[in-house]
């Protein structure tokens, strides 16, 4: 069986970073992904919630802001919970194991940009850091 999601879009809001009671970083943000235009040329977007864990969560919280272009790879997760009003709710979100920053931050046009990529798995994960323009070693 396969559960794989790849999205390219812009952040609809700044990432939020929290920590579990055990101290594990968890972040979330929303990505706006354009839909194809309708026959009358109207454009719309889907707003998809993304969850990131551990170092990738901290990296996204530090370097991403609303409007940044990202590629997200992960799996779709549907979960249910009881809301404060007592009703059962379901939510679908992408649990990301890789987030690629596809544009430069607006505030630091002249600064050297870093590209972060993370592979978050059940046992943890790390991110690799490459300077743009650097050759990839493979």
FIMARKOL-917051 format. One record per residue: x, y, z of N, C-alpha, C in turn; residue number from 1. Coordinates in steps of 0.02 Angstrom, whole numbers, plus 50000, padded with zeros to 5 digits. Atoms other than C-alpha are relative to their C-alpha. Layout:
// residues N
<rec <X,Y,Z>,<X,Y,Z>,<X,Y,Z>,NUM> ...
This chain:
// residues 138
<rec <50042,49941,50000>,<50000,50000,50000>,<50044,50062,50000>,1> <rec <49960,49939,50007>,<50057,50176,49967>,<49960,50060,50024>,2> <rec <50029,49938,49976>,<50018,50340,50055>,<50054,50053,49994>,3> <rec <49948,49951,50014>,<50125,50477,49979>,<49968,50063,49970>,4> <rec <50027,49936,50023>,<50084,50661,49954>,<50059,50046,49984>,5> <rec <49951,49949,50018>,<50187,50793,49863>,<49961,50063,49982>,6> <rec <50034,49936,50010>,<50131,50974,49868>,<50051,50054,49984>,7> <rec <49960,49940,50010>,<50203,51135,49799>,<49951,50058,50007>,8> <rec <50044,49943,49989>,<50126,51296,49862>,<50034,50050,50046>,9> <rec <49974,49947,49957>,<50146,51450,49970>,<49969,49995,50069>,10> <rec <50026,50001,49932>,<50129,51461,50158>,<49945,50052,50008>,11> <rec <50057,49955,49989>,<49961,51536,50204>,<50006,50036,50067>,12> <rec <49988,49969,49935>,<50022,51578,50380>,<50069,49979,50024>,13> <rec <49935,50017,49971>,<50182,51576,50481>,<49995,49933,50036>,14> <rec <50000,50063,49963>,<50231,51407,50554>,<49992,50011,50075>,15> <rec <50005,49999,49927>,<50185,51373,50735>,<50042,49942,50027>,16> <rec <49957,50051,49970>,<50310,51278,50843>,<49978,49990,50072>,17> <rec <50016,50019,49932>,<50261,51185,51002>,<50044,49942,50020>,18> <rec <49962,50057,49976>,<50337,51049,51108>,<49952,49952,50036>,19> <rec <50041,50050,49965>,<50257,50887,51168>,<50022,50000,50073>,20> <rec <49978,50005,49930>,<50261,50851,51356>,<50068,49967,50008>,21> <rec <49934,50032,49997>,<50414,50743,51319>,<50055,50044,49970>,22> <rec <49950,49954,50027>,<50501,50893,51239>,<50015,49992,49926>,23> <rec <49990,50010,50072>,<50485,50838,51057>,<49970,50058,49962>,24> <rec <50027,49945,50039>,<50467,50985,50937>,<49949,49976,49948>,25> <rec <50050,50014,50051>,<50311,50984,50828>,<49976,50068,49973>,26> <rec <50022,49938,50031>,<50263,51119,50704>,<49944,49987,49951>,27> <rec <50052,50005,50052>,<50119,51154,50589>,<49994,50065,49962>,28> <rec <50012,49943,50043>,<50081,51270,50446>,<49951,49979,49946>,29> <rec <50048,50013,50052>,<49958,51284,50303>,<50030,50021,49933>,30> <rec <49974,49986,50067>,<50007,51275,50119>,<49940,50012,49954>,31> <rec <50051,49985,50051>,<49898,51357,49986>,<50025,49972,49933>,32> <rec <49981,50033,50063>,<49904,51249,49828>,<49947,50020,49948>,33> <rec <50046,49978,50052>,<49828,51321,49669>,<49964,49942,49968>,34> <rec <50038,50047,50040>,<49690,51226,49583>,<50004,50023,49927>,35> <rec <50002,49977,50070>,<49680,51226,49393>,<49942,50050,49991>,36> <rec <50053,49951,50012>,<49577,51373,49327>,<49937,49965,49973>,37> <rec <50063,50026,50026>,<49393,51339,49292>,<49993,50021,49927>,38> <rec <50010,49982,50070>,<49323,51354,49117>,<49990,50074,49990>,39> <rec <50008,49927,50007>,<49279,51537,49150>,<50061,50037,50026>,40> <rec <49937,49968,49981>,<49458,51571,49208>,<50006,50016,50074>,41> <rec <49996,49985,49928>,<49420,51582,49394>,<50053,49956,50032>,42> <rec <49947,50036,49966>,<49563,51532,49506>,<49981,49991,50073>,43> <rec <50011,50013,49929>,<49555,51454,49678>,<50058,49957,50025>,44> <rec <49945,50039,49970>,<49667,51360,49798>,<49971,49955,50055>,45> <rec <50014,50042,49942>,<49661,51220,49924>,<50049,50019,50054>,46> <rec <49958,49983,49943>,<49728,51258,50097>,<50010,49936,50041>,47> <rec <49986,50066,49972>,<49814,51103,50165>,<50045,50008,50061>,48> <rec <49961,49998,49938>,<49875,51082,50343>,<50058,49951,49997>,49> <rec <49939,50041,50001>,<50052,51015,50363>,<50027,49997,50072>,50> <rec <49969,50011,49935>,<50132,50941,50520>,<50072,49978,49989>,51> <rec <49930,50019,50004>,<50321,50929,50543>,<50025,49986,50071>,52> <rec <49975,50022,49935>,<50418,50847,50685>,<50075,50011,50007>,53> <rec <49931,49999,49979>,<50585,50862,50773>,<50040,50057,49969>,54> <rec <49957,49947,50027>,<50728,50957,50690>,<49968,50035,49940>,55> <rec <50034,49969,50057>,<50625,50986,50533>,<49950,50052,50023>,56> <rec <50048,49951,49972>,<50493,51074,50640>,<50036,50063,50021>,57> <rec <49962,49942,49978>,<50624,51188,50716>,<50028,50039,49941>,58> <rec <49973,49968,50060>,<50702,51224,50547>,<49946,50040,49963>,59> <rec <50055,49965,50034>,<50535,51268,50468>,<49978,50061,50039>,60> <rec <50021,49943,49959>,<50487,51380,50614>,<50051,50057,49997>,61> <rec <49947,49949,50002>,<50654,51471,50603>,<50005,50035,49932>,62> <rec <49984,49973,50066>,<50662,51496,50415>,<49941,50014,49954>,63> <rec <50058,49989,50044>,<50486,51497,50342>,<49954,50054,50028>,64> <rec <50049,49949,49983>,<50360,51638,50343>,<49944,49997,49948>,65> <rec <50057,49996,50045>,<50192,51671,50263>,<50023,50025,49931>,66> <rec <49983,49979,50068>,<50207,51683,50073>,<50057,49962,49968>,67> <rec <49943,50037,50027>,<50363,51573,50054>,<49976,49940,49959>,68> <rec <50015,50056,50045>,<50359,51443,49914>,<50037,49939,50025>,69> <rec <49970,50062,49974>,<50389,51264,49975>,<49974,49940,49961>,70> <rec <50021,50067,50023>,<50382,51085,49915>,<49998,49957,50063>,71> <rec <50010,50042,49942>,<50315,50965,50045>,<49989,49929,49977>,72> <rec <50011,50071,50015>,<50329,50776,50038>,<49985,49965,50066>,73> <rec <50017,50036,49939>,<50246,50662,50164>,<49943,49952,49988>,74> <rec <50057,50046,50005>,<50093,50557,50199>,<49938,50034,50026>,75> <rec <50064,49974,49979>,<49910,50597,50220>,<49978,49964,50063>,76> <rec <50024,50029,49938>,<49843,50570,50395>,<49931,50029,50015>,77> <rec <50067,49977,49980>,<49659,50579,50445>,<49991,49978,50072>,78> <rec <50010,50016,49930>,<49623,50589,50630>,<49935,50032,50024>,79> <rec <50060,49971,49971>,<49472,50624,50737>,<50014,50019,50072>,80> <rec <49991,49976,49931>,<49457,50716,50902>,<49933,50029,50023>,81> <rec <50060,49969,49972>,<49326,50786,51018>,<50014,50074,50011>,82> <rec <49991,49928,49995>,<49309,50975,51003>,<49976,50025,50068>,83> <rec <50019,49971,49935>,<49280,51091,51151>,<49924,50001,50008>,84> <rec <50073,50000,49995>,<49094,51094,51109>,<49972,49929,50008>,85> <rec <50021,50069,49989>,<49089,50904,51133>,<49987,49960,49937>,86> <rec <50012,50035,50063>,<49067,50861,50949>,<50063,49967,49974>,87> <rec <49944,50035,50032>,<49176,50735,50858>,<50017,50035,49935>,88> <rec <49977,49968,50062>,<49280,50814,50719>,<50053,49956,49969>,89> <rec <49947,50034,50038>,<49391,50741,50584>,<50041,50052,49964>,90> <rec <49956,49953,50034>,<49541,50827,50510>,<50049,49959,49957>,91> <rec <49950,50031,50044>,<49654,50780,50364>,<50060,50047,49997>,92> <rec <49939,49960,50002>,<49834,50839,50365>,<50056,49959,49969>,93> <rec <49942,50033,50028>,<49999,50799,50282>,<50054,50000,50054>,94> <rec <49944,50006,49954>,<50134,50734,50399>,<50062,49998,49956>,95> <rec <49944,49991,50047>,<50290,50795,50310>,<50063,49965,50026>,96> <rec <49934,50026,49984>,<50455,50703,50306>,<50054,50039,49961>,97> <rec <49953,49960,50038>,<50535,50828,50185>,<49966,50066,49981>,98> <rec <50024,49934,50020>,<50511,51015,50159>,<50057,50035,49965>,99> <rec <49949,49964,50039>,<50608,51106,50023>,<49979,50072,49993>,100> <rec <50013,49929,50007>,<50622,51294,50021>,<50015,50019,49928>,101> <rec <49992,49990,50072>,<50596,51346,49840>,<50013,50072,49980>,102> <rec <49986,49930,50017>,<50622,51534,49850>,<50043,50030,50054>,103> <rec <49958,49964,49952>,<50728,51661,49940>,<49955,50040,50047>,104> <rec <50038,49956,49955>,<50667,51753,50095>,<50001,50071,49974>,105> <rec <50006,49931,50026>,<50606,51927,50048>,<50045,50049,50036>,106> <rec <49962,49951,49961>,<50696,52019,50189>,<50075,49995,49989>,107> <rec <49928,50010,50006>,<50868,51947,50151>,<50020,49985,49928>,108> <rec <49985,50012,50071>,<50885,51963,49963>,<50074,49991,49987>,109> <rec <49929,50005,50014>,<51073,51987,49970>,<50036,49948,50042>,110> <rec <49968,50048,49954>,<51107,51860,50107>,<50006,49932,49968>,111> <rec <49992,50068,50024>,<51171,51686,50074>,<49943,49957,50028>,112> <rec <50057,50040,49979>,<51023,51567,50079>,<50020,49928,50011>,113> <rec <49990,50071,49986>,<51025,51393,50153>,<49938,49962,49979>,114> <rec <50055,50045,50018>,<50918,51249,50090>,<50000,49944,50051>,115> <rec <50004,50053,49950>,<50857,51128,50222>,<49952,49947,49976>,116> <rec <50042,50057,50018>,<50786,50957,50191>,<50003,49951,50057>,117> <rec <50000,50046,49943>,<50732,50837,50325>,<49966,49935,49983>,118> <rec <50033,50064,50007>,<50688,50654,50331>,<49980,49978,50070>,119> <rec <50025,50016,49934>,<50580,50626,50484>,<49967,49932,49999>,120> <rec <50029,50066,49996>,<50544,50447,50525>,<49985,49985,50073>,121> <rec <50022,50017,49932>,<50477,50359,50678>,<50055,50008,50052>,122> <rec <49945,49997,49952>,<50647,50352,50761>,<50035,50067,50002>,123> <rec <49967,49934,50001>,<50694,50532,50724>,<50023,50016,49931>,124> <rec <49975,49981,50065>,<50783,50617,50583>,<50045,50060,50004>,125> <rec <49954,49944,50004>,<50906,50748,50529>,<49984,50039,49938>,126> <rec <50006,49963,50062>,<50916,50882,50399>,<50069,50013,49973>,127> <rec <49937,49986,50033>,<51051,50914,50274>,<49999,50074,49982>,128> <rec <49995,49930,50015>,<51113,51090,50244>,<50046,50009,49940>,129> <rec <49961,49986,50060>,<51173,51147,50073>,<49996,50075,49987>,130> <rec <50002,49931,50021>,<51221,51320,50018>,<49980,50000,49927>,131> <rec <50022,49996,50069>,<51133,51369,49857>,<50060,50012,49955>,132> <rec <49945,49993,50046>,<51250,51353,49710>,<50055,49949,50013>,133> <rec <49952,50052,49984>,<51352,51218,49797>,<49984,49937,49962>,134> <rec <50014,50062,50035>,<51372,51056,49703>,<49976,49947,50048>,135> <rec <50026,50054,49959>,<51274,50910,49769>,<50046,49940,49993>,136> <rec <49949,50052,50003>,<51392,50767,49814>,<49972,49931,49982>,137> <rec <50019,50067,50025>,<51321,50623,49710>,<49999,49999,49925>,138> 
